Amino acid sequence: MLSLNSVNWDPLLLTLKLAILTTILLLLVAIPVGYWLAYSKTKLKPFVTVLISMPLVLPPTVLGFYFLIAFSPNNAFGAWLDSVLGLRLVFSFSGLVIASMLYGLPFMVHPVLAGFKSLPPQYKEASKLMGRSRLDTLRQVLLPNMKPALLSGLVLTFAHTLGEFGVVLMIGGAIPEKTRVASIAIYEEVEKLNFGQAHLYSLVLFLISFVILFWVYTRGAKNWGGFGK
């Protein structure tokens, strides 16, 4: 009979680390990207939107395969990253973060974009008349009025990263304490018919996800302006 004391916590802690880093970095990326998509008049917007949305329809293993090829030191781009920047992304935690960010783009960008589009244009116009810069308008006017959209992006990205499998397996493999995240650990335990250990990993991830969503739909809804309504 297995207990929580028998769980190897390394894959779970690594998963949380990956999810937190991916979520924070994607928020920093999604805000300017979402702002540009919402207010830019360029004809490139449909093309960029399609590229960002591709992870929603492509199998994760397809994206993981192309990430693996692109980041490989045997490829021109991967060799350049290795020789010039000193980055070896294949089978590394850094590679997992970058691949997770690329795969998670639509889960953060789309809610942020929807948040920008939901704001009345008068907000920007009034801020401009008051002499605020675009950056000040973004920080002081737009973002505070789209907190539910930001929270939605944060939750979706974090939860999605917790359950990633195909992408992280292709780009990171299953190196203990380095790239062996919880989803891969569950798969390996099932392959070994060690269902008890797989159940414990799954139960911990389930509880983490449940607690996060419970907070979002209770306290988060009050503090962030009615998320989920």
Summary of the structure (lengths in Angstrom):
residues: 229
radius of gyration: 20.0
end to end distance: 42.8
largest distance: 68.1
contacts: 711
relative contact order: 0.16
helix: 77%
strand: 0%
